Amino acid sequence: MVTLGVVLGSVRPGRQAARVAKFVQNEFARNYPEVSISVIDPLEAKLPLLSNRYEFIKNSAECPPTLHTLHKQFTKCDGFVVVSPEYNHSIPPALTNTLDYFWQAEYSHKPVGIITYSMGQLAGFGAAVALLPWLNGLGMIAIPKMFSVAAIHNARE
């Protein structure tokens, strides 16, 4: 079975990332039932600000226990979909903080799709443009075709 990690990009109250992730889960369940979905939520992880990569702190007392869980979750995924809003024409800090803890062992050569959204008409374009090279820099292979949702607050379920 293939496992797809759906990474939520926001921790704000009233966030739409969970709603978009649910849409992704439903579409995969309907069209690709052989794909298992693993939701990765920075809000649930409650990680401190990044001070060092997981590989350098995994055996120390400073390593938050949730990092071990996230490491296992990222490692078992065969690919990812990042669901991200746009913050100040760029990537939300909770998303970068979560993903930057890890690198080669978790992401190397795994495909990643990008879904962005915003309440405006640009549908998270600034985040999409910033995500593509950043995810490639983490070792993932970003799919150049992206899915964007404008006026997310008006989108149907």
Secondary structure, DSSP 8 states (H G I E B T S, - for coil): -EEEEEEE---STT-SHHHHHHHHHHHHHHH-TTEEEEEE-HHHH-----SS-HHHHTTSTTS-HHHHHHHHHHHH-SEEEEEEE-BTTB--HHHHHHHHT--HHHHTT-EEEEEEE-SSTTTTHHHHHHHHHHHHHTT-EE-S--EEESSGGG---
